[in-house]
Amino acid sequence: MKRSRILVAATLGLAVVFIAVLAMALVRAGHNGPAGEGWENAGSLEELDATRVVKVPDQTVYLVASDLTPLALSAVDPHLGEIIAYCESSGWFEDPDHGSKYDGQGYYAMGPSPRGMDRVAVTVFQGDVWIQPANDTEGPPRGADNPAHEDPRGPFCS
């Protein structure tokens, strides 16, 4: 009888320790970012809303403000892999080497590119924008309809 009480007490003790460790892990995850591997903090949602387009430091990713979840676009051109630039005067993205142009949402507009800019996984967590650079999908095909399409607001940069 005494042995069974010791066994029950030990089991309860281990359960309490396990629950405490799990709770600490959940709290720590809540402060570090979204669950899962490969997520990187790309800046504050407030900063993105103020500037509308942000190049993520140390990444080939642009963030574009949106009414819902921000859009994360790969800055690597689908045509030949050159780096795409954001043109402030037109509000569009451009491949300065080969002439492809993409609207402000990364949809194909003109030039030799086979499709729009690739999309990168993005989420908002506690006021910060997080991206998962290794998790990208092909951009929309040529001719895809962009309901939020805007014409260039000024001259192109290249």
NORCOR-V304877 format. One record per residue. PHI is phi in degrees with one decimal (none if undefined). PSI is psi in whole degrees, -180 to 180 (999 if undefined). Layout:
phi & psi
PHI & PSI
PHI & PSI
//
This chain:
phi & psi
none & -42
-64.9 & -37
-64.6 & -40
-67.1 & -35
-66.3 & -40
-64.4 & -43
-63.0 & -42
-65.1 & -45
-62.7 & -42
-65.4 & -41
-64.6 & -44
-63.7 & -41
-60.8 & -44
-65.3 & -38
-63.9 & -41
-63.4 & -44
-62.6 & -45
-59.8 & -45
-64.1 & -40
-64.7 & -44
-63.9 & -42
-62.8 & -43
-63.5 & -41
-63.7 & -40
-64.3 & -41
-66.6 & -40
-65.5 & -44
-62.4 & -42
-63.1 & -37
-64.5 & -28
-91.1 & -22
-90.1 & -26
145.2 & -170
-67.3 & 157
-67.1 & 149
106.5 & 163
-91.7 & 156
87.7 & 1
-82.6 & 138
-128.2 & 138
-71.8 & 125
-107.0 & 4
123.4 & 179
-86.3 & 148
-64.0 & -35
-62.0 & -44
-63.9 & -43
-63.0 & -44
-62.4 & -32
-76.2 & -38
-98.0 & -20
76.6 & -38
-137.4 & 131
-133.2 & 132
-85.4 & 124
-72.8 & 123
-58.5 & 141
63.1 & 15
-135.7 & 157
-98.5 & 61
-139.2 & 137
-106.8 & 143
-106.2 & 136
-122.1 & 127
-65.4 & 148
-147.4 & 162
-66.8 & -29
-104.1 & -115
-86.4 & 138
-56.4 & 157
-103.5 & 133
-111.8 & 122
-116.5 & 135
-69.7 & 134
-86.2 & 6
-91.8 & 121
-65.5 & 130
-64.4 & -18
-72.7 & -66
-130.4 & 11
83.0 & 12
-71.8 & 164
-84.2 & 129
-85.1 & 140
-106.3 & 152
-94.2 & 129
-100.5 & 110
-61.4 & -40
-68.0 & -37
-92.1 & -25
78.2 & 13
-114.0 & 168
-100.7 & 143
-138.3 & 144
-93.5 & 104
-67.3 & -19
-85.1 & -36
-123.4 & -3
90.3 & -2
-63.3 & 144
-132.6 & 144
-132.2 & 141
-68.8 & -179
-63.8 & -11
-107.3 & 7
83.3 & 11
-77.9 & 142
-58.3 & 135
-121.8 & -43
-166.2 & 163
102.1 & -174
-79.7 & -6
-60.1 & 143
-78.6 & -13
-165.0 & -179
-73.9 & 176
-66.0 & 140
-66.3 & 150
-99.8 & 143
-114.0 & 141
-58.3 & 136
-144.5 & 147
-151.1 & 161
-111.2 & 131
-139.4 & 118
50.6 & 46
83.2 & -1
-113.0 & 151
-96.0 & 129
-119.1 & 138
-121.3 & 157
-123.8 & 85
-55.8 & -31
-76.6 & -10
-108.1 & 88
-125.0 & 159
-128.5 & 155
-59.8 & 144
-69.2 & 169
-63.1 & 147
-68.0 & 161
-53.0 & 140
85.3 & -5
-63.9 & 138
-81.4 & 125
-104.1 & 107
-63.3 & -22
-98.7 & 15
-56.0 & 136
-128.7 & 137
-65.5 & 160
-57.3 & 139
-88.0 & -6
-168.5 & -164
-70.4 & 151
-72.8 & 159
-85.7 & -27
-135.8 & 999
//
